[in-house]
Each structure stands twice: as C-alpha cells, then as structure tokens.
Amino acid sequence: MGAVGHYLEQEGIPTTQISLVREHTEVIRPPRALWVPFMLGRPLGVPNDPPFQRRVLLAALHLLEEPSGPILRDFPDDAPNGARDEEEGAACPVNFSRPQPTGDGPHALAHALAQEIAQLQPWHDLALRRRGGGTSGLSGLTPEAAGVFIVAFLSTREPQNYRPDQALGLSLKHACDDLRAFYEEAATAQPGSLSAAELESWYYFGTVAGEVLRELRRVSLNSEDKSIRLFAELTLLPRSVVHQLRAGRA
Amino acid sequence: MARLEDLPEWEREHLLQLRDEAPRFDTTPWKDGPPLRQRRVALISTAGLHRRGDRPFTGGAGATEYRVIPADATGADLVMSHVSVNFDRSGFRQDLNVVLPLDRLRELAAERAIGSVADFHYSFMGAPWPSTRFEPKARELASLLARDRVDAAVLIPV
C-alpha cells in the first residue's frame, strides 16, 4: 500500500492511508499513514460498528490537513473485542452438530459435507437477508456443487474443470473461497458474536469442510498439475492452520 | 495489526522478512490540497475486491491490475478474490465497511465533513511482491483519479 501511495502522490494526488503493519510503513515512509492495532483483514477495526469505523476513517482523513510529512500516527484505541481476537489459541468450539462420515474415503466425506451444507443453509439464508446479499460468486457454483467439485480432487481422477478457460488450480481456489464464504456467512448469522479466531478454528478443525480441505492439501501437494500443487502449497490453508497441523493438531 | 511482539514467532519472522525486503524510496513526495471539507475523496483498497461479474484477480502478469468500484456499490455487489488466505474475511462477510468504508464516506459527505465522494473507487490485490511492481498501474490510476477531480485518496490495506 505504501508504494502505491508514493506513486499516486508523485503524480499529484494527495494520499492518506491506513497502516496495518507499522514496521513496513516505517521503512516505506509514505506521505501520511495512520497505524491501527487491528487484525489483518479488518482495517476499519470491526464490522457493523459505524461510530468506530467513522473515527478511524476521520483520523486517516485528518492527516491530509497536516502541514508536512512524512507522518506516521498511531490510532489510540484497540478494536472492540480486538484483544480477544488477537489472542493465539483463544478459539473455542462452536456448538454445531457435525455430521460424521459413515465410512472412509471421498464418498463418505462427500455425503457428510452435503449434510453439513444442508444444516447450515437456513443460517445462510438469514445472513443473506441481513446483509442484502452474499459475498460468494467467484466460481458460479452452489455450495453443494462446490463441495462436490472439491471432494472430487480426493479421488484418483481429477474432475472436469467447470471453467476450461482457466487453470484447474484457479477453479479449485474459487470453489474453496465460495465454500468458505458460505460457511462464514452462515456462522456469523448465528446468535452470539464469534471472534475471527473462533471462526477460523471452527471452519478448519471443527467442520467436515475443514476435514475435506486438510485432506485436499495432503493429496494436492503431490498433484501432477502444477496449478493445483501451487494452490495447495501457498493459498489453500492459512499459515496459522498449517503451523497447527505441523504441531500435530488434527 | 497486533504489535509484532504479541505475535507467534513464525508470524513475526515472516513480517520482519517482508520489512527487510520492502522497497525504500529516497524521498517522500508531498502534495497539498484544500481543507478537508472541500476535498473530493476516493477509496483505494488492496483487498482484491470487485463486482461479482468482473474478472477475479489472479497471479502472474495481471496481478497488479486494479478493478473499478462505482460509488453506489453495496456489500451485496462486491466479492473478494484475493489469492491470500492469511487475513480475516469474516468481518467483510458481515460488513463491507470494515474493508471499504463507502457508507461512512457517504455519511461524511452528507455532514459536509468532506466535500464529496468520488464517482469511482478502486481495488488492487495487495499480494504482488515487491510492491514496486504496482508502479505502472498506480501511475495510470492517478490520471483516472485526476479526471474524477479527486484530491484525497484513502489507501486501505487488508
């Protein structure tokens, strides 16, 4: 972000920016930056809190009225509930009744995944009504179809690409992103406020979908398709999840 | 984000390595403007946001492209195709404003705290490294912002 600000300002556009990693902004030295102590992915601090978001945005905008720079200012407050989110290992189990695969292998996982998606569907419907629409749509697949497509990679024969004009790995990435969007939207519609850490732990370690993705990584790291291998290695699971797997969590 | 000393060692080391590899510029450019209440403001995100029917972000040569977000876009119109999974998306699932505060910007314009909201906003995908790779597209974007009479760009990472 700092480099983009540098070039825009050079071209005559005044810029101000939010900084999430202070140490990076310190070395790039953009003209104006507001460091915020919020987690990656939440630069305005917290969802559905307009007064707090307004304070953050205004604090960044007011840097435009400073007479000279570079300026790197610290936002004074943590995000509401931010400390809870940032605590490593703060995740708690979420009380979903997880369908159990009846047997081994991809077919049993596919069946359990379809059951789980059906269980979450009413919560997802509620999320869509509240938000006015969802955040999935990269693959064009329904959650059920995305699940079927993903599980097919666990078999010996890779599935047909639903978008033959793009690499199979990209199609798989979009299906995985859409499935995660469905689960996260459904979970955040439920009563109570789940932290980001709780959601991540639930999704990757407490659901059938998470089991599918962990198995997908194991299988895909040996794929003959380079796009699948790279996806599995770099962007299938968050680094935090990979570290937990290496530490023996299953 | 959290202070580095509060992070797990593997995360801290990763971020410090990126710091060591980050570009350095000899000078800091500086462009003045009118008071905030007269400024026309655009938001520029690196969250990999775009309209649902627009081209998803990918790696490779197109990774430094930007997507156009009209000022009347809502959370139901936009999707996120950032290649990274190493940042929270659950906030965005609930409220677009936690990554792209378009509603907050409209409110500030209605209160006359800023002059106006730009007609168009933009999103990059902040994954390409080093970030100097963005230079051609950033300079291209500057000319679009100037044509929209923008004199305040708020850059928002994820």
Interface residues (C-beta under 8 A of the other chain):
Chain A: M1 G2 A3 V4 G5 H6 Y7 L8 E9 Q10 E11 G12 I13 P14 T15 T16 Q17 I18 S19 L20 V21 R22 E23 H24 E26 V27 I28 R29 P30 P31 P37 F38 M39 L40 G41 R42 P43 L44 G45 V46 P47 N48 P50 Q53 R54 V56 L57 L58 A60 L61 H62 L64 E65 S68 G69 P70 D85 E86 E88 A127 R131 G132 G133 G134 T135 S136 G137 L138 Q166 L170 K173 H174 D177 R180 A181 E184 E185 A187 T188 L194 A196 L199 E200 L234 T235 L236 L237 P238 R239 S240 H243
Chain B: M1 A2 R3 L4 D6 P8 W10 E11 H14 L15 L16 L18 R19 A22 P23 R24 F25 T28 P29 W30 K31 D32 G33 P35 L36 R39 V41 I44 T46 R52 P56 T58 T74 G75 A76 D77 L78 V79 M80 S81 V83 S84 V85 N86 F87 D88 R89 S90 G91 F92 R93 Q94 D95 N97 V98 V99 P101 D103 R104 L105 E107 L108 A113 I114 F124 G126 P130 S131 T132 F134 E135 A138 R139 L141 A142 S143 L145 A146 V150 D151 A152 A153 V154 L155 I156 P157 V158
